């Protein structure tokens, strides 16, 4: 009874809806969770929309999955503390914050696009000396970084609204294509990329753009924190109708305090901190992509050190044989090289000279 009271006190200190689970049963709820009609004694598996297998196998780390609350799909993070799991639900305020970011990004994207177009026309006319070319490259890289931030700000809200464009693809082939496409940039990363994929095709309905963005964000996060010259390991495995893509680095890992807010850092108050963490929208895009593909995201620090992020997706097949025309979508990078955009915080300035980006 005393332990339950302590857990309830912890839950009541949390602003978002939250509840605790032990042995698969909800044991305590705070006022926010009670308002969502979550009650003690409920079997947690009955509420899971995604993550049935992943939650059952959870041993340590932070897991993001989704719940079905009376027909409403709600994201939730799970933190295991000894034999008790603390579920923290997304709040309506989260969506309002993302909407405000998207509106701000919308106002800024056009002026930035105009600047980048003007720069493209101006750069070939500049003197061809090393100092000028270095300044040009510096400017190009900064413009790519700005475009990436604005893209994340606008797309995080768009993705949470349910925008999903699946097409039947060979997942293994698509991942191999993404990873092989990074090989020409390998020298600029300062780390080695080692990947182990399943042999043979695995066809599933996936949103190719979202999958690419999720993979790029998983890799860029690892490269930012991995020591120079270290190896980043990418692995794709299968368990039943689930695929698991993991990216592991050999860095110092993520501070527990930061790991607890990894998917909602965009809600924090501005402050001075490690600039490598950015707005935190990259992690948000990863977990939204996983949710839309029927999967989860697990953050963990392996016993042998480093940090590992694992995204699962459900293997889905078309429900009928109807052929559909491809959906025409606006390229989020403005038809620019997606690799140069997504890794603009990591790649050296030399990759952004006029000859390289055109």
Number of C-alpha atoms within 10 A of each C-alpha: 6 7 8 12 11 11 19 19 14 15 24 17 10 14 13 19 22 28 29 26 22 16 11 17 16 21 20 23 25 23 18 19 19 15 11 12 11 21 16 14 12 14 16 17 16 13 16 19 20 26 23 17 13 18 19 10 9 16 12 16 19 21 24 27 27 23 20 14 15 10 8 10 15 16 22 20 23 24 19 18 10 9 9 16 21 22 24 21 22 18 15 10 11 14 15 12 13 21 20 14 19 21 13 14 19 15 11 14 16 11 11 16 14 11 12 17 11 11 16 15 9 11 18 13 8 10 10 10 8 9 10 13 19 15 13 21 23 17 17 23 25 15 19 24 18 16 24 21 18 21 19 22 25 21 22 21 22 15 16 18 11 10 13 17 15 19 18 14 17 16 22 19 17 17 18 15 12 15 18 13 12 15 13 8 15 13 12 15 19 19 19 17 20 13 16 12 15 15 9 10 12 15 16 21 18 25 18 18 15 23 21 19 19 22 21 22 20 24 23 20 20 25 26 19 18 23 16 13 10 15 20 22 18 22 15 20 14 16 10 7 10 17 20 17 21 22 22 26 28 21 21 13 19 17 9 13 8 12 17 17 15 20 22 17 18 19 14 10 6 8 6 5 8 7 7 12 16 13 18 18 23 25 21 22 26 26 24 24 29 24 25 22 24 19 27 30 26 22 20 21 22 15 7 7 14 19 21 24 24 21 26 27 25 23 19 16 13 12 6 6 6 7 7 7 7 9 9 6 8 8 10 16 16 10 8 13 13 18 16 22 21 22 24 23 20 16 21 16 19 15 18 24 19 16 10 11 14 9
